[in-house]
Amino acid sequence: MRQVLQHIGRKRSAFSQVPFFTYLLDKSTTPQERLSFAPAGAPFIMAFADLNKHVLFENGPADDLQDLINVHSREDATHFAMYLRDLETLGYDLPLSFTDALEFLWSDRRKSLRTTCYKLAGLLEPSSTKLRIVIVEVIEALGSAAFETFAQVASEFRSATGKSLEYFGRPHEQLETGHTIGTDEIEERLHAVVLTEDERARSVQMVDSIFDSFSAMMAELHEYVLTTRPYPAAAGAAS
């Protein structure tokens, strides 16, 4: 497992340099403008709650690793509520017709934001517990990189407006440790997991595939914030 975790660390370092994060940290535009990508994140964020509740979590007899995954998935399944409150704070809780909402959420421009959770579910369902926890570790590494950046923009937003964000701000970032939660000895427990050569090769393939999917999501969010304004500017929320 140690080699797989090191590979995840290398991929995380590369992921933290995607153009979308560079854009978010560029102070030549207001934090309100940079955070205007928030509505476009809905397909993934809401589906991710379902992934945790209905795919990652397993009832019934489980080994120690699945017990750890269950603790983690219970926590992650609740994070969408912070996102909904952030949409209100940012000024995006606005009336929208049902058909307009469906067209927005299922647009081809948000294809990766929808299909990433489908791909994760496809990887998780047939996998052993050891491989499932590799997938969780990848998601956590991606989350820690993303929310480290989001929290910096949220801090600027608070300075500009006096309003705090939860999902995109420090409260959520502090929950994204980069590791599966649920134990104080998580690194020791992960390093103690022994993978066969086939499991190690499969793990590396899954790591690369998941990082590719998340990079595609970041590219969609980047394109959205640069080209689309289907909602009033978030700056209105500051008044």
C-alpha positions in Angstrom: 0.0 0.0 0.0 2.9 2.4 0.7 3.8 2.6 -3.0 0.2 3.3 -3.9 -0.1 6.1 -1.4 3.1 7.6 -2.7 1.7 7.5 -6.2 -1.5 9.3 -4.9 0.8 11.9 -3.3 2.5 12.6 -6.7 -0.8 12.8 -8.5 -2.2 15.2 -5.9 0.8 17.5 -6.4 0.2 17.6 -10.1 -3.6 18.1 -9.6 -3.0 21.1 -7.3 -1.6 22.9 -10.4 -4.6 22.6 -12.7 -5.4 25.9 -14.5 -8.7 26.3 -12.6 -6.9 26.6 -9.3 -4.5 29.1 -10.8 -7.5 31.1 -11.9 -9.1 31.0 -8.5 -6.0 32.3 -6.8 -5.6 35.2 -9.3 -6.8 38.3 -7.4 -7.2 40.4 -10.6 -11.0 39.6 -10.3 -13.2 39.7 -7.3 -13.7 36.6 -5.1 -17.4 36.9 -6.0 -16.6 36.5 -9.7 -14.3 33.6 -9.1 -16.8 31.8 -6.9 -19.5 32.1 -9.5 -18.7 28.6 -10.5 -20.5 27.3 -7.4 -23.9 26.4 -9.1 -22.2 24.3 -11.7 -20.7 22.1 -9.0 -24.2 20.8 -8.1 -24.3 17.6 -10.2 -21.2 16.2 -8.6 -21.7 17.5 -5.0 -25.2 16.2 -4.7 -24.4 12.9 -6.4 -21.4 12.5 -4.1 -23.7 12.5 -1.1 -25.6 9.6 -2.7 -22.3 7.8 -3.4 -21.4 7.9 0.2 -24.8 6.9 1.5 -25.6 4.2 -1.0 -22.4 2.9 -2.5 -19.5 3.4 0.0 -21.5 2.6 3.1 -22.3 -1.0 3.6 -24.6 -2.5 6.3 -24.1 -5.9 7.8 -20.9 -7.8 8.7 -17.8 -5.9 7.6 -14.1 -6.1 8.1 -12.1 -3.5 9.9 -11.4 -1.5 6.6 -15.1 -1.4 5.7 -15.9 -0.2 9.2 -13.4 2.6 8.7 -15.0 3.4 5.3 -18.5 3.4 6.9 -17.4 6.0 9.5 -15.9 8.1 6.8 -18.9 7.9 4.4 -21.4 8.8 7.1 -19.5 12.1 7.6 -19.0 12.9 3.9 -22.6 12.2 3.1 -23.6 15.2 5.2 -21.4 17.8 3.5 -23.9 18.7 0.8 -25.9 20.7 3.4 -23.0 23.1 3.7 -23.0 23.5 0.0 -26.7 24.4 -0.1 -26.1 27.1 2.6 -23.2 28.5 0.6 -25.4 28.9 -2.5 -27.8 31.0 -0.4 -24.9 33.1 1.0 -23.5 33.6 -2.6 -26.9 34.7 -3.8 -27.7 31.7 -6.0 -30.8 30.4 -4.3 -33.1 31.9 -6.9 -36.3 30.9 -8.7 -35.7 28.7 -11.7 -38.2 26.8 -13.8 -38.0 23.0 -13.5 -37.1 22.5 -17.1 -34.4 25.2 -17.0 -33.0 23.5 -13.9 -32.9 20.1 -15.7 -31.3 21.6 -18.8 -28.7 23.3 -16.6 -27.8 20.2 -14.5 -27.8 17.8 -17.5 -26.1 20.1 -20.0 -23.2 18.5 -21.9 -21.1 21.2 -20.5 -21.5 19.5 -17.1 -20.9 16.0 -18.4 -17.8 15.3 -16.3 -19.5 16.7 -13.2 -22.2 14.1 -13.6 -20.3 11.1 -14.9 -17.5 11.2 -12.3 -19.7 9.8 -9.6 -21.0 7.1 -12.0 -17.4 6.1 -12.7 -16.6 6.0 -9.0 -19.6 3.8 -8.3 -18.5 1.5 -11.1 -15.1 1.2 -9.6 -16.4 0.7 -6.0 -19.1 -1.9 -6.5 -17.0 -4.8 -7.7 -13.9 -4.0 -5.7 -12.5 -5.6 -2.5 -12.4 -3.6 0.6 -8.7 -3.0 0.1 -9.3 -1.5 -3.3 -12.3 0.5 -2.0 -10.2 2.2 0.6 -7.6 3.1 -2.1 -10.5 4.8 -3.9 -11.4 6.7 -0.7 -7.8 7.8 -0.3 -7.7 9.2 -3.8 -10.9 11.1 -3.3 -9.6 12.5 0.0 -6.3 13.6 -1.6 -8.3 15.3 -4.4 -10.6 17.0 -1.9 -7.7 18.3 0.3 -6.1 19.9 -2.8 -9.3 21.5 -4.0 -10.6 22.8 -0.7 -7.2 24.2 0.2 -7.7 26.5 -2.8 -11.4 27.1 -2.4 -10.9 28.1 1.2 -8.4 30.8 0.2 -11.0 32.4 -2.1 -13.7 32.0 0.6 -11.4 33.9 3.0 -11.2 36.8 0.4 -15.0 36.6 0.0 -15.4 37.0 3.8 -13.1 40.0 3.9 -15.0 41.6 1.0 -18.5 40.9 2.2 -18.4 40.0 5.9 -20.1 36.7 5.0 -18.6 33.3 5.7 -18.8 30.2 3.5 -19.0 26.7 4.9 -18.6 24.2 2.1 -16.0 26.3 0.2 -14.5 27.8 3.3 -12.4 26.7 6.3 -15.1 24.6 8.0 -15.1 22.1 5.1 -11.4 22.4 4.4 -10.7 21.3 8.0 -12.6 18.1 7.4 -10.6 17.3 4.2 -7.6 15.9 5.9 -6.3 14.0 2.8 -7.0 10.7 4.6 -9.9 8.5 5.5 -11.3 9.7 8.8 -12.2 7.6 11.7 -9.0 6.7 13.5 -6.0 8.5 14.9 -3.7 5.9 13.5 -4.9 6.0 9.9 -1.5 6.2 8.2 -0.2 3.2 10.2 -3.3 1.2 9.4 -3.1 2.1 5.7 0.6 1.2 5.5 -0.2 -2.1 7.2 -2.5 -3.1 4.3 -0.7 -5.6 2.1 -1.6 -5.6 -1.6 -0.8 -8.3 -4.1 1.0 -7.4 -7.3 -2.3 -7.5 -9.2 -4.0 -5.4 -6.6 -1.2 -2.8 -6.7 -1.4 -2.6 -10.5 -5.2 -2.3 -10.4 -4.8 0.4 -7.7 -2.5 2.5 -9.8 -4.9 2.2 -12.8 -7.8 3.4 -10.6 -5.8 6.2 -9.1 -4.9 7.5 -12.6 -8.4 7.1 -13.8 -10.0 9.0 -10.9 -7.5 11.9 -11.1 -8.2 12.2 -14.8 -12.0 12.4 -14.1 -11.5 15.1 -11.4 -9.2 17.1 -13.7 -11.9 17.0 -16.3 -14.4 18.3 -13.7 -12.1 21.2 -12.8 -11.8 22.0 -16.5 -15.6 22.2 -16.8 -15.8 24.5 -13.8 -13.1 26.7 -15.2 -14.8 26.9 -18.6 -18.1 27.7 -16.9 -16.8 30.5 -14.7 -15.1 32.1 -17.7 -17.9 31.9 -20.2 -21.3 31.4 -18.5 -23.5 33.6 -16.3 -26.9 32.0 -16.1 -27.5 33.6 -12.7 -27.1 37.2 -11.5 -23.6 38.0 -10.4 -22.8 36.8 -6.9 -21.7 40.3 -6.0 -25.4 41.1 -5.3 -25.2 38.8 -2.3 -22.8 41.1 -0.6 -25.3 44.0 -0.3 
